[in-house]
Amino acid sequence: MQGAQVLIDLIRAYNPNCNASRIEAAYDYGKEMHEGQLRHSGEPYFTHPLAVATILTEQRLDDDTIITALLHDTIEDTKSTYQGVADRFGTDVAQLVDGVTKLTNLELSSNDNKQAENFRKLLLAMSKDVRVILVKLADRLHNMRTIRHMVSHKQERKAHETMDIYAPLAGRMGMQWMREELEDLSFRVLNPEARNSIMRRFLTLRKETGDVTPQITQDIRDVLAKAGIEAEVFGREKKPYSIWRKMEEKKEGFSRLSDIFGFRIITQTEDDVYAALGLVHRRWRAVPGRFKDYVSQPKSNGYRSIHTTVSGRDGKRVEIQIRTRQMHDVAESGVAAHWSYRDGERTENPFAVDPFKWLADLTEHVANNDMNEEFLEHVKLDMFADQVFCFTPKGDVIQLPRGATPIDFAYAIHTRIGSACVGAKVDGRRVPLWTRLRNGQSVEVTTADGQRPQSTWMDIAVTGRAKSAIRRALREEHREGFVRLGRELARVALERVGKKATDKALATAAAHMGINSTEELLAKVGSAEMTGKELVEVLYPELMRVDEIGTEEPTERIIGLAADQYAQPSECCQPLPGERIVGIATRGRGVLVHRIDCDKLIDYENEPARWIDLHWPEGRRTADQNATIEVTMSNDAGVLGRICTLVGEQNANISDLKFTDRKPDFYRMTIDIEVRDVEHLMHVLTAVEADSDVAQVLRKNRKYQSE
């Protein structure tokens, strides 16, 4: 009862009219359902739902949301059911708890296809009731605060997922404080050395200069009080991850960063915001290029504030944010401001945007986009975006992420305009299409009939919308050739495991991978968006597993093996018949065969007992030996198909290919081929190198794994 009363007291502090008996009943029910369950720390499990509910009281949220927090794990982890929750606490709470349960079961850190599909489900759940994600974010925050009790590999997985998904989601929903804490907690797991070095630097700085935060805070208060402006002023050191990210972005050391310290001025009125700005700039020298007015041009999540950086005490640069109390509430709570209570009443904050607007934009994209990787790219870019506002010649405002170019601007107006873009003027001056746009600029796009998106635009565009449209147009333009190439690659990949690339097999693979048609599947394989190996793994995972383990003896035994030994070519150097080889005995994996010049052999210099002298058997061999080549080729139509033809003309099979680098003028890719011996490989290299559009072709040694 004592725990329930503490929680009720926290709620009554902002909502005296809360239903205390209902909250107490939820507390008792949740505690009863989790009875006997323990967390990794050894604490009773119910301490977690209670902590999540407590976090949400800091956002001054309504009774249903607090009750959902207390019950959010009951349907998943206890004998409780949806109907049981609905009978006791109503359908609204049951739906919220069910929504949080479904989000908990999503694997957001899985492969791109599955991650994108699960991300769709997350957004659709949010679109029904935003409070679902508010509870989930609080749940993740408490789990990250107590993550040290988990085993290390699970810590890393959770931290990556938090950094990639939940932290930017919190930021995009306007809950900046939560984003910063989630990022820093993840940073503590993923790069503890870097975080500790920053913390040590902070300690050194305090020893050298003292704690300057209260000194600067008082300086600002004195300036405002002298002018008769009522305001709250508080300062803080930036979070270690925020410092690290700025060091990485600006390529500067700790001592050269300008905004290690941040200060906020919370005024009574908007007029006082600008008056305070004037006082600050008269008292301290403003740093050029570091002023942002998000009051007159708010961010899309409702964020409003003046940002400026000045040279404060002893020349130290400090960042100052100035906003009203209502603006500050939105800056702290984001979309949660819609559900907030103050003095027992739901607050009407004029600066809080409709939380469903961003979700509506995204869910519309979900409905219109059948490409998982493009959807994921769009969402992540949208979440991470720091906004830039530019104007059309007619004065319409176009909102873009920071770093956007005229290409992004054109596609933001309409896909047709983006695809037909041939040039742009910014503030009346003609600029290259790769120009990065800045706030307040006027952009005029020039179009031409017959213009088509160029492959170089992929390196220029930054928005998911533009990239998706460009990729779709390029795919359609080269689709026929990609389908033909993909069919051949699929045939070879399946024949390697003794199967045929029938229409039925390809249709089955497409259905399992969530791809609309067989033709779309083949186009993906032909354009190297997916590999033949991935195709086989979908249809025949067990065959691939045997192939990868490599425990079956080759038809012709390598000379030098004992009767009970089997040989496996090492992936690090891919030895071929005709090359001098040596074997390394391994535990449980037979003998790994290396070329005599393989760098990996250095690891075994002090273990001579493991070395075995080996020789290839005599006689002509079939083309079943794996080799990887790296090709750098010009980015022109038809070059990829010609290279594949050249390989085929040398009677070598292509088993896989992938692009490793795409530049406007050249592409680099790796091609896995099957050859007879080293002489056969040299013939392939010579034929490919002779092509006028090939800049370089090399035999590629793969990175080895620990044996």
C-alpha positions as CSV (number, residue, x, y, z in Angstrom):
1,M,0.0,0.0,0.0
2,Q,2.9,2.3,0.8
3,G,4.2,2.1,-2.8
4,A,0.7,2.8,-4.2
5,Q,0.3,5.9,-2.0
6,V,3.7,7.3,-3.0
7,L,2.6,7.0,-6.7
8,I,-0.8,8.5,-6.0
9,D,0.8,11.5,-4.2
10,L,3.0,12.1,-7.2
11,I,-0.1,12.1,-9.5
12,R,-2.1,14.4,-7.1
13,A,0.7,16.9,-7.2
14,Y,-0.4,17.8,-10.8
15,N,-3.9,16.3,-10.9
16,P,-5.7,16.5,-7.5
17,N,-8.8,15.0,-9.2
18,C,-7.2,11.7,-10.1
19,N,-9.1,8.5,-9.4
20,A,-7.0,7.3,-6.5
21,S,-9.0,4.1,-5.9
22,R,-8.6,3.0,-9.6
23,I,-4.9,3.6,-9.5
24,E,-4.5,1.7,-6.3
25,A,-6.5,-1.2,-7.8
26,A,-4.1,-1.3,-10.8
27,Y,-1.1,-1.2,-8.4
28,D,-2.5,-4.2,-6.4
29,Y,-3.5,-6.1,-9.6
30,G,-0.1,-5.6,-11.2
31,K,1.8,-6.6,-8.1
32,E,-0.4,-9.7,-7.7
33,M,0.2,-10.8,-11.3
34,H,4.0,-10.4,-11.1
35,E,4.2,-12.1,-7.6
36,G,7.3,-14.3,-7.5
37,Q,8.9,-12.9,-10.7
38,L,12.4,-11.3,-10.4
39,R,14.4,-9.0,-12.6
40,H,18.0,-9.7,-13.6
41,S,19.1,-7.6,-10.7
42,G,17.3,-9.9,-8.3
43,E,14.6,-7.3,-7.4
44,P,10.9,-8.1,-7.5
45,Y,9.7,-7.7,-11.1
46,F,6.9,-5.2,-10.1
47,T,9.6,-2.6,-9.3
48,H,9.9,-2.1,-13.0
49,P,6.3,-1.3,-13.9
50,L,6.2,1.0,-10.9
51,A,9.3,2.8,-12.1
52,V,7.8,3.2,-15.6
53,A,4.6,4.7,-14.1
54,T,6.8,7.1,-12.0
55,I,8.6,8.3,-15.1
56,L,5.3,9.1,-16.7
57,T,4.1,11.1,-13.7
58,E,7.0,13.5,-14.5
59,Q,5.2,14.1,-17.8
60,R,2.0,14.8,-15.8
61,L,0.0,12.2,-17.7
62,D,-3.5,11.0,-17.3
63,D,-4.8,8.2,-15.2
64,D,-5.2,5.7,-18.0
65,T,-1.6,6.1,-19.1
66,I,-0.3,5.6,-15.6
67,I,-2.5,2.5,-15.1
68,T,-1.2,1.2,-18.5
69,A,2.3,1.6,-17.2
70,L,1.5,-0.4,-14.1
71,L,0.0,-3.2,-16.2
72,H,2.1,-3.0,-19.4
73,D,3.8,-6.4,-18.9
74,T,0.8,-8.3,-17.4
75,I,-0.7,-9.7,-20.6
76,E,2.7,-10.8,-21.9
77,D,4.4,-12.1,-18.8
78,T,1.7,-13.3,-16.4
79,K,-1.6,-15.3,-16.4
80,S,-3.5,-12.0,-17.0
81,T,-5.5,-11.7,-20.3
82,Y,-6.8,-8.8,-22.4
83,Q,-10.3,-9.6,-21.2
84,G,-9.2,-9.7,-17.6
85,V,-7.7,-6.2,-17.9
86,A,-10.7,-4.9,-19.8
87,D,-13.1,-6.2,-17.2
88,R,-11.3,-4.5,-14.4
89,F,-10.0,-1.3,-15.9
90,G,-12.0,-0.7,-19.1
91,T,-11.4,-1.3,-22.8
92,D,-9.3,1.8,-23.3
93,V,-6.7,0.6,-20.8
94,A,-6.8,-3.0,-22.2
95,Q,-6.2,-1.7,-25.7
96,L,-3.2,0.4,-24.5
97,V,-1.7,-2.5,-22.6
98,D,-2.2,-4.8,-25.6
99,G,-0.5,-2.1,-27.8
100,V,2.5,-1.9,-25.6
101,T,2.7,-5.8,-25.4
102,K,2.8,-6.0,-29.2
103,L,5.5,-3.3,-29.4
104,T,7.6,-5.2,-26.8
105,N,7.5,-8.3,-29.0
106,L,8.8,-6.5,-32.1
107,E,12.4,-7.2,-33.0
108,L,13.4,-3.8,-34.1
109,S,17.1,-4.6,-34.3
110,S,16.7,-7.6,-36.7
111,N,17.5,-7.6,-40.4
112,D,16.3,-4.7,-42.6
113,N,13.3,-6.5,-44.1
114,K,12.0,-7.7,-40.8
115,Q,13.0,-4.5,-39.0
116,A,11.1,-2.4,-41.6
117,E,8.0,-4.5,-41.3
118,N,8.1,-4.3,-37.5
119,F,8.6,-0.6,-37.7
120,R,5.4,-0.3,-39.8
121,K,3.6,-2.1,-37.0
122,L,5.1,0.2,-34.4
123,L,3.9,3.3,-36.3
124,L,0.5,1.9,-36.9
125,A,0.1,1.1,-33.2
126,M,1.2,4.7,-32.5
127,S,-1.4,6.1,-34.9
128,K,-4.2,4.5,-32.9
129,D,-3.1,6.0,-29.6
130,V,0.1,7.9,-29.1
131,R,0.1,7.0,-25.4
132,V,1.2,3.5,-26.4
133,I,4.6,4.8,-27.5
134,L,4.8,7.1,-24.4
135,V,4.6,4.1,-22.2
136,K,7.0,2.1,-24.4
137,L,9.6,4.9,-24.3
138,A,9.4,5.1,-20.5
139,D,9.7,1.3,-20.4
140,R,12.8,1.4,-22.5
141,L,14.3,4.3,-20.4
142,H,14.0,2.4,-17.2
143,N,15.4,-0.8,-18.8
144,M,18.4,1.2,-20.1
145,R,18.9,2.8,-16.6
146,T,19.2,-0.8,-15.2
147,I,20.9,-2.5,-18.2
148,R,24.1,-3.3,-16.2
149,H,22.3,-6.3,-14.8
150,M,22.0,-8.0,-18.3
151,V,24.7,-10.1,-19.9
152,S,27.0,-8.1,-22.2
153,H,25.8,-9.3,-25.6
154,K,22.2,-8.4,-24.7
155,Q,23.3,-5.1,-23.4
156,E,24.9,-4.3,-26.8
157,R,21.8,-5.4,-28.7
158,K,19.5,-3.3,-26.6
159,A,21.8,-0.3,-26.7
160,H,22.1,-0.5,-30.5
161,E,18.3,-0.7,-30.8
162,T,17.9,2.2,-28.4
163,M,20.3,4.3,-30.3
164,D,18.9,3.5,-33.7
165,I,15.2,3.5,-32.9
166,Y,14.0,4.7,-29.6
167,A,16.3,7.7,-28.9
168,P,15.5,9.4,-32.3
169,L,11.9,8.5,-31.9
170,A,11.8,10.3,-28.6
171,G,13.5,13.3,-30.1
172,R,11.2,13.3,-33.1
173,M,8.2,13.4,-30.8
174,G,9.7,16.4,-29.0
175,M,10.9,14.6,-25.8
176,Q,14.4,15.9,-26.1
177,W,15.4,15.2,-22.5
178,M,14.5,11.5,-23.0
179,R,16.4,11.3,-26.3
180,E,19.5,12.7,-24.6
181,E,19.3,10.3,-21.7
182,L,18.6,7.3,-23.9
183,E,21.6,8.2,-26.2
184,D,23.9,8.6,-23.3
185,L,22.9,5.4,-21.6
186,S,23.4,3.6,-24.9
187,F,26.8,5.4,-25.3
188,R,27.8,4.1,-21.9
189,V,27.4,0.5,-23.2
190,L,28.6,0.8,-26.8
191,N,31.7,3.0,-26.2
192,P,32.5,3.2,-22.5
193,E,36.1,4.2,-23.2
194,A,35.1,7.3,-25.1
195,R,32.5,8.3,-22.5
196,N,34.9,7.9,-19.7
197,S,37.5,10.0,-21.5
198,I,34.9,12.8,-21.8
199,M,34.0,12.5,-18.1
200,R,37.6,12.7,-17.1
201,R,38.0,15.8,-19.3
202,F,35.1,17.4,-17.5
203,L,36.7,16.7,-14.1
204,T,40.0,18.2,-15.3
205,L,38.1,21.3,-16.6
206,R,36.4,21.8,-13.2
207,K,39.8,21.5,-11.4
208,E,41.3,24.1,-13.7
209,T,38.4,26.6,-13.8
210,G,36.0,25.6,-11.0
211,D,32.3,24.9,-11.7
212,V,31.5,27.8,-14.0
213,T,27.8,26.9,-14.5
214,P,26.4,28.7,-11.3
215,Q,28.7,31.7,-12.1
216,I,27.4,32.2,-15.6
217,T,23.8,31.5,-14.5
218,Q,24.0,34.3,-11.9
219,D,25.5,36.6,-14.6
220,I,22.5,36.1,-16.8
221,R,20.1,36.5,-13.9
222,D,21.7,39.8,-13.0
223,V,21.4,41.2,-16.5
224,L,17.7,40.2,-16.8
225,A,16.8,41.5,-13.3
226,K,18.5,44.9,-14.0
227,A,16.2,45.2,-17.1
228,G,13.1,44.2,-15.1
229,I,12.5,40.9,-16.9
230,E,11.1,38.1,-14.8
231,A,12.6,34.8,-15.9
232,E,14.0,31.5,-14.7
233,V,17.6,30.8,-15.6
234,F,19.4,27.5,-15.2
235,G,22.4,25.9,-16.8
236,R,24.0,22.4,-17.2
237,E,26.9,20.6,-18.7
238,K,26.0,18.8,-22.0
239,K,25.6,15.0,-21.9
240,P,28.8,13.0,-22.8
241,Y,27.2,11.6,-25.9
242,S,26.2,15.0,-27.1
243,I,29.8,16.2,-26.7
244,W,31.1,13.1,-28.4
245,R,28.8,13.5,-31.4
246,K,29.8,17.2,-31.8
247,M,33.5,16.1,-31.7
248,E,32.9,13.5,-34.4
249,E,30.8,15.9,-36.6
250,K,33.2,18.9,-36.3
251,K,36.4,16.8,-36.1
252,E,37.5,18.9,-33.2
253,G,39.0,18.1,-29.8
254,F,37.2,18.6,-26.5
255,S,38.9,21.9,-25.7
256,R,37.8,23.5,-29.0
257,L,34.1,22.8,-28.7
258,S,31.9,25.8,-28.2
259,D,28.9,24.5,-26.5
260,I,29.9,22.2,-23.7
261,F,27.7,24.3,-21.4
262,G,24.1,25.0,-22.1
263,F,21.8,27.6,-20.4
264,R,18.1,28.2,-20.6
265,I,16.1,31.4,-20.0
266,I,12.4,30.8,-19.4
267,T,10.4,34.0,-19.7
268,Q,6.8,35.0,-19.0
269,T,5.9,36.3,-22.5
270,E,7.1,36.0,-26.1
271,D,8.0,39.7,-26.1
272,D,10.3,39.0,-23.2
273,V,12.0,36.2,-25.2
274,Y,13.2,38.8,-27.8
275,A,14.0,41.4,-25.1
276,A,16.1,38.8,-23.2
277,L,17.9,38.0,-26.5
278,G,18.8,41.6,-27.0
279,L,20.1,41.9,-23.4
280,V,22.3,38.8,-23.8
281,H,23.8,40.0,-27.1
282,R,24.5,43.5,-25.6
283,R,26.2,41.9,-22.6
284,W,28.2,39.2,-24.4
285,R,29.6,39.0,-27.9
286,A,27.4,36.7,-30.2
287,V,29.2,34.0,-32.1
288,P,28.5,34.4,-35.9
289,G,26.5,31.7,-37.6
290,R,25.2,30.2,-34.3
291,F,21.8,32.0,-34.1
292,K,18.5,30.1,-34.7
293,D,15.0,31.4,-34.3
294,Y,12.7,28.5,-33.8
295,V,10.0,30.8,-32.4
296,S,9.1,32.4,-35.7
297,Q,9.9,29.1,-37.6
298,P,9.0,26.3,-35.2
299,K,10.1,22.7,-35.8
300,S,7.5,20.3,-37.0
301,N,7.2,18.7,-33.6
302,G,6.1,22.0,-32.1
303,Y,9.5,23.0,-30.7
304,R,9.9,26.7,-30.2
305,S,13.0,28.5,-28.8
306,I,15.7,31.0,-29.6
307,H,19.2,29.5,-29.8
308,T,22.3,31.6,-29.6
309,T,25.9,31.1,-28.7
310,V,27.9,33.8,-27.0
311,S,31.4,34.3,-25.6
312,G,30.9,34.3,-21.8
313,R,33.2,34.4,-18.9
314,D,36.9,34.1,-19.7
315,G,36.0,33.8,-23.4
316,K,34.2,30.5,-23.0
317,R,31.5,29.9,-25.6
318,V,28.2,28.9,-24.1
319,E,24.9,28.1,-25.8
320,I,21.8,29.9,-24.5
321,Q,18.2,28.9,-25.3
322,I,15.4,31.4,-24.6
323,R,11.7,30.5,-24.6
324,T,8.4,31.0,-22.7
325,R,7.0,28.6,-20.1
326,Q,4.5,27.2,-22.5
327,M,7.2,26.7,-25.1
328,H,9.4,25.0,-22.5
329,D,6.6,22.6,-21.6
330,V,6.4,21.5,-25.2
331,A,10.2,21.3,-25.5
332,E,10.3,19.0,-22.5
333,S,7.3,16.9,-23.1
334,G,6.7,16.9,-26.8
335,V,3.6,15.1,-27.8
336,A,3.0,14.2,-24.2
337,A,2.0,17.8,-23.7
338,H,-1.4,16.9,-25.3
339,W,-2.1,14.6,-22.3
340,S,-0.6,16.7,-19.5
341,Y,-2.5,17.9,-16.5
342,R,-1.8,20.9,-14.4
343,D,-3.8,21.7,-11.2
344,G,-6.3,18.9,-12.1
345,E,-7.1,20.1,-15.6
346,R,-5.9,19.0,-19.0
347,T,-3.7,21.9,-20.2
348,E,-4.4,23.6,-23.5
349,N,-0.9,24.5,-24.7
350,P,-1.2,26.6,-27.9
351,F,2.3,25.6,-29.0
352,A,1.7,21.8,-28.8
353,V,1.2,20.4,-32.3
354,D,-1.2,17.6,-33.3
355,P,0.8,14.4,-32.4
356,F,-1.0,12.6,-35.2
357,K,0.2,14.9,-38.0
358,W,3.7,13.3,-38.3
359,L,2.2,9.9,-37.8
360,A,-0.3,10.5,-40.6
361,D,2.6,11.5,-43.0
362,L,4.5,8.3,-42.1
363,T,1.5,5.9,-42.2
364,E,0.6,7.4,-45.6
365,H,4.1,6.5,-46.7
366,V,3.6,3.0,-45.3
367,A,0.5,2.6,-47.5
368,N,2.2,3.9,-50.6
369,N,5.6,2.1,-50.3
370,D,6.1,-1.6,-50.8
371,M,9.9,-1.4,-50.5
372,N,11.0,-2.3,-47.0
373,E,14.5,-0.8,-47.1
374,E,13.2,2.4,-48.7
375,F,10.5,2.8,-46.0
376,L,13.1,2.2,-43.2
377,E,15.4,4.7,-44.8
378,H,12.6,7.3,-45.0
379,V,11.5,6.9,-41.4
380,K,15.0,7.0,-39.9
381,L,16.0,10.0,-41.9
382,D,12.8,11.7,-40.9
383,M,13.3,11.0,-37.3
384,F,16.9,12.2,-37.2
385,A,16.2,15.3,-39.3
386,D,17.1,18.7,-38.0
387,Q,14.8,20.9,-40.1
388,V,15.7,23.5,-42.7
389,F,12.9,25.8,-44.1
390,C,13.2,27.1,-47.7
391,F,10.8,29.0,-49.9
392,T,9.4,28.5,-53.4
393,P,9.3,31.5,-55.7
394,K,5.6,31.9,-54.7
395,G,6.6,32.1,-51.0
396,D,5.4,28.6,-50.0
397,V,7.5,27.1,-47.2
398,I,9.2,23.7,-47.9
399,Q,10.5,21.9,-44.8
400,L,13.6,19.7,-45.3
401,P,16.2,17.9,-43.2
402,R,19.5,19.7,-42.6
403,G,21.9,18.9,-45.4
404,A,19.1,18.8,-48.1
405,T,19.9,19.8,-51.7
406,P,17.9,21.3,-54.5
407,I,17.2,17.8,-55.6
408,D,15.4,17.1,-52.3
409,F,13.6,20.5,-52.6
410,A,12.3,19.5,-56.1
411,Y,11.0,16.1,-55.0
412,A,9.4,17.7,-51.9
413,I,7.3,19.8,-54.2
414,H,6.3,16.9,-56.5
415,T,7.9,13.7,-57.8
416,R,7.3,14.8,-61.4
417,I,9.3,18.1,-60.7
418,G,12.1,16.2,-59.0
419,S,12.5,13.7,-61.9
420,A,12.5,16.5,-64.5
421,C,15.0,18.7,-62.6
422,V,18.0,20.0,-64.6
423,G,19.1,22.9,-62.5
424,A,18.3,25.2,-59.6
425,K,18.7,28.9,-58.5
426,V,19.1,29.7,-54.9
427,D,18.4,33.3,-54.0
428,G,18.5,34.1,-57.7
429,R,21.9,32.6,-58.3
430,R,22.4,29.4,-60.3
431,V,24.0,26.7,-58.1
432,P,25.1,23.0,-58.5
433,L,22.5,20.5,-57.6
434,W,24.7,19.2,-54.7
435,T,24.5,22.6,-52.9
436,R,23.4,22.3,-49.3
437,L,20.4,24.5,-48.6
438,R,20.2,26.8,-45.6
439,N,17.3,28.3,-43.6
440,G,15.4,31.1,-45.3
441,Q,16.8,30.6,-48.8
442,S,14.5,30.9,-51.8
443,V,14.9,28.0,-54.3
444,E,13.7,27.9,-57.9
445,V,13.9,24.6,-59.8
446,T,14.4,24.4,-63.5
447,T,12.9,21.4,-65.3
448,A,13.1,20.0,-68.9
449,D,10.9,17.6,-70.8
450,G,12.6,14.3,-71.3
451,Q,14.9,14.6,-68.3
452,R,15.3,11.4,-66.2
453,P,16.8,10.9,-62.8
454,Q,20.5,10.3,-62.9
455,S,22.3,7.7,-60.8
456,T,24.6,10.4,-59.5
457,W,21.6,11.9,-57.7
458,M,21.7,9.1,-55.2
459,D,24.8,10.6,-53.7
460,I,23.3,14.1,-53.8
461,A,19.8,13.5,-52.3
462,V,19.4,13.0,-48.5
463,T,15.6,12.7,-48.0
464,G,14.0,9.3,-48.1
465,R,11.3,10.6,-50.5
466,A,13.9,11.8,-53.0
467,K,16.0,8.7,-52.7
468,S,13.0,6.4,-53.1
469,A,11.8,8.1,-56.2
470,I,15.3,8.2,-57.8
471,R,15.9,4.5,-57.0
472,R,12.5,3.6,-58.3
473,A,13.1,5.5,-61.6
474,L,16.6,4.0,-62.0
475,R,15.2,0.5,-61.3
476,E,12.5,0.9,-63.9
477,E,15.0,2.2,-66.5
478,H,17.3,-0.7,-66.1
479,R,14.7,-3.2,-65.0
480,E,14.7,-5.5,-68.1
481,G,18.5,-6.0,-67.9
482,F,18.4,-6.5,-64.2
483,V,15.7,-9.2,-64.5
484,R,17.7,-11.1,-67.1
485,L,20.9,-10.9,-65.0
486,G,19.0,-11.8,-61.9
487,R,17.5,-14.9,-63.6
488,E,21.0,-16.1,-64.5
489,L,22.3,-15.5,-61.0
490,A,19.4,-17.2,-59.4
491,R,19.9,-20.2,-61.7
492,V,23.6,-20.5,-60.7
493,A,22.9,-20.0,-57.0
494,L,20.2,-22.7,-56.9
495,E,22.2,-25.2,-59.1
496,R,25.0,-25.0,-56.5
497,V,22.7,-26.8,-54.0
498,G,21.3,-29.1,-56.6
499,K,18.0,-27.2,-57.2
500,K,16.4,-25.5,-60.2
501,A,15.2,-21.9,-60.5
502,T,11.7,-22.8,-61.5
503,D,8.9,-20.2,-61.7
504,K,7.3,-21.9,-58.7
505,A,10.5,-21.7,-56.6
506,L,11.1,-18.1,-57.4
507,A,7.4,-17.2,-56.7
508,T,7.7,-19.0,-53.3
509,A,10.8,-17.0,-52.4
510,A,9.2,-13.7,-53.4
511,A,6.2,-14.5,-51.2
512,H,8.4,-15.4,-48.2
513,M,10.4,-12.2,-48.6
514,G,7.4,-10.0,-48.9
515,I,8.2,-9.0,-52.5
516,N,5.3,-8.4,-54.8
517,S,6.3,-10.5,-57.8
518,T,8.9,-12.9,-59.3
519,E,10.1,-10.2,-61.6
520,E,10.7,-7.8,-58.7
521,L,12.7,-10.5,-57.0
522,L,14.9,-11.1,-60.1
523,A,15.4,-7.4,-60.5
524,K,16.7,-7.1,-56.9
525,V,19.1,-10.0,-57.5
526,G,20.3,-8.6,-60.8
527,S,20.8,-5.1,-59.3
528,A,22.7,-6.6,-56.4
529,E,20.2,-5.4,-53.8
530,M,20.0,-8.9,-52.6
531,T,22.3,-11.9,-53.3
532,G,21.8,-15.3,-54.8
533,K,22.9,-16.7,-51.4
534,E,20.0,-14.9,-49.7
535,L,17.6,-16.4,-52.2
536,V,18.8,-19.9,-51.5
537,E,18.7,-19.3,-47.7
538,V,15.0,-18.5,-48.0
539,L,14.1,-21.6,-50.0
540,Y,16.6,-24.2,-48.7
541,P,18.1,-23.0,-45.4
542,E,19.3,-26.5,-44.4
543,L,21.2,-27.0,-47.7
544,M,22.9,-23.7,-47.2
545,R,23.8,-24.7,-43.6
546,V,25.5,-27.8,-44.9
547,D,27.2,-25.9,-47.6
548,E,28.6,-23.3,-45.2
549,I,29.8,-25.8,-42.6
550,G,31.7,-27.6,-45.4
551,T,31.9,-30.9,-43.5
552,E,31.4,-33.0,-46.6
553,E,34.6,-34.3,-48.2
554,P,35.4,-33.0,-51.7
555,T,35.2,-35.6,-54.5
556,E,39.0,-35.6,-54.9
557,R,40.9,-35.7,-51.7
558,I,43.8,-33.3,-51.2
559,I,47.1,-35.2,-50.9
560,G,48.6,-35.2,-47.4
561,L,45.5,-35.7,-45.3
562,A,45.1,-38.6,-42.8
563,A,42.3,-41.1,-43.5
564,D,40.1,-39.6,-40.8
565,Q,40.7,-36.0,-41.8
566,Y,38.7,-33.7,-44.2
567,A,39.9,-30.5,-45.8
568,Q,38.1,-27.2,-46.1
569,P,39.4,-24.2,-48.2
570,S,40.0,-21.2,-46.0
571,E,37.8,-18.2,-46.8
572,C,40.6,-15.7,-45.9
573,C,42.8,-16.6,-49.0
574,Q,40.6,-18.9,-51.1
575,P,43.4,-21.3,-52.2
576,L,43.1,-22.7,-55.8
577,P,44.6,-25.8,-57.5
578,G,47.9,-24.8,-58.9
579,E,48.9,-22.8,-55.8
580,R,51.3,-24.0,-53.1
581,I,49.2,-24.9,-50.0
582,V,49.5,-25.8,-46.4
583,G,46.9,-27.2,-43.9
584,I,46.2,-26.1,-40.3
585,A,44.5,-28.6,-38.1
586,T,41.6,-27.3,-36.1
587,R,39.4,-28.7,-33.3
588,G,36.3,-30.2,-34.7
589,R,36.6,-28.6,-38.2
590,G,39.2,-30.9,-39.8
591,V,42.0,-29.2,-41.7
592,L,41.7,-25.6,-43.1
593,V,43.7,-25.2,-46.3
594,H,45.6,-21.9,-46.8
595,R,47.8,-20.5,-49.6
596,I,51.4,-20.6,-48.5
597,D,51.6,-16.8,-48.6
598,C,48.4,-16.2,-46.5
599,D,48.8,-13.6,-43.8
600,K,46.7,-15.7,-41.4
601,L,49.5,-18.3,-41.2
602,I,51.5,-15.8,-39.0
603,D,49.0,-16.6,-36.2
604,Y,50.3,-20.2,-36.1
605,E,54.1,-19.6,-36.3
606,N,54.5,-20.9,-32.7
607,E,52.3,-24.0,-33.2
608,P,54.2,-26.2,-35.7
609,A,52.4,-29.3,-34.6
610,R,49.2,-28.0,-36.3
611,W,50.9,-27.5,-39.7
612,I,50.3,-30.2,-42.4
613,D,52.1,-30.2,-45.8
614,L,49.4,-30.6,-48.5
615,H,49.3,-30.9,-52.3
616,W,46.5,-30.7,-54.9
617,P,45.7,-33.9,-56.7
618,E,46.7,-34.2,-60.4
619,G,44.3,-34.1,-63.3
620,R,41.7,-31.7,-64.8
621,R,39.1,-30.4,-62.4
622,T,35.6,-29.1,-62.8
623,A,34.8,-25.4,-62.2
624,D,33.8,-25.7,-58.6
625,Q,36.5,-23.8,-56.7
626,N,35.4,-20.5,-55.1
627,A,37.3,-17.2,-55.8
628,T,36.4,-13.6,-55.3
629,I,37.4,-10.7,-57.6
630,E,37.0,-7.0,-57.1
631,V,36.1,-4.9,-60.1
632,T,36.2,-1.1,-60.4
633,M,34.1,-0.1,-63.4
634,S,32.7,3.1,-64.9
635,N,29.1,4.0,-64.0
636,D,27.6,3.6,-67.5
637,A,24.6,1.7,-68.8
638,G,25.4,-1.9,-69.9
639,V,28.9,-2.2,-68.3
640,L,27.7,-4.6,-65.6
641,G,26.0,-6.9,-68.1
642,R,29.1,-6.9,-70.3
643,I,31.4,-7.9,-67.4
644,C,29.1,-10.8,-66.5
645,T,29.2,-11.9,-70.1
646,L,33.0,-11.8,-70.1
647,V,33.1,-14.0,-67.1
648,G,30.7,-16.5,-68.6
649,E,32.6,-16.6,-71.9
650,Q,35.6,-17.9,-69.9
651,N,33.4,-20.8,-68.7
652,A,33.3,-19.5,-65.1
653,N,30.1,-19.3,-63.1
654,I,29.1,-16.2,-61.1
655,S,27.7,-17.3,-57.8
656,D,27.2,-13.9,-56.2
657,L,27.9,-10.2,-56.7
658,K,27.5,-7.1,-54.6
659,F,28.3,-3.4,-54.9
660,T,30.7,-2.2,-52.2
661,D,31.0,1.4,-53.3
662,R,28.9,3.6,-55.6
663,K,30.3,6.9,-56.8
664,P,29.0,9.3,-59.5
665,D,31.6,8.1,-62.0
666,F,32.7,4.7,-60.8
667,Y,31.3,1.6,-59.1
668,R,33.2,-1.0,-57.1
669,M,31.8,-4.4,-56.7
670,T,32.9,-7.9,-55.6
671,I,32.0,-11.0,-57.7
672,D,32.1,-14.5,-56.4
673,I,33.0,-16.9,-59.2
674,E,33.6,-20.6,-59.6
675,V,36.8,-21.6,-61.5
676,R,38.8,-24.8,-62.1
677,D,42.2,-23.6,-60.8
678,V,44.5,-20.5,-60.5
679,E,45.2,-20.5,-64.2
680,H,41.5,-20.4,-65.0
681,L,41.1,-17.5,-62.6
682,M,43.9,-15.6,-64.3
683,H,42.1,-16.0,-67.7
684,V,39.0,-14.4,-66.1
685,L,41.0,-11.5,-64.6
686,T,42.7,-10.9,-68.0
687,A,39.4,-10.9,-69.9
688,V,37.6,-8.5,-67.5
689,E,40.6,-6.2,-67.3
690,A,40.7,-5.8,-71.1
691,D,37.3,-4.1,-71.1
692,S,37.7,-0.4,-71.8
693,D,35.2,0.5,-69.0
694,V,37.0,-1.5,-66.3
695,A,39.5,0.6,-64.3
696,Q,40.9,-2.2,-62.2
697,V,40.3,-5.9,-61.4
698,L,41.9,-7.7,-58.5
699,R,41.7,-11.0,-56.8
700,K,40.2,-10.2,-53.4
701,N,41.3,-11.9,-50.3
702,R,38.5,-12.0,-47.8
703,K,38.8,-11.0,-44.2
704,Y,39.3,-14.0,-42.0
705,Q,37.5,-14.9,-38.8
706,S,39.1,-16.4,-35.7
707,E,39.7,-20.1,-36.1
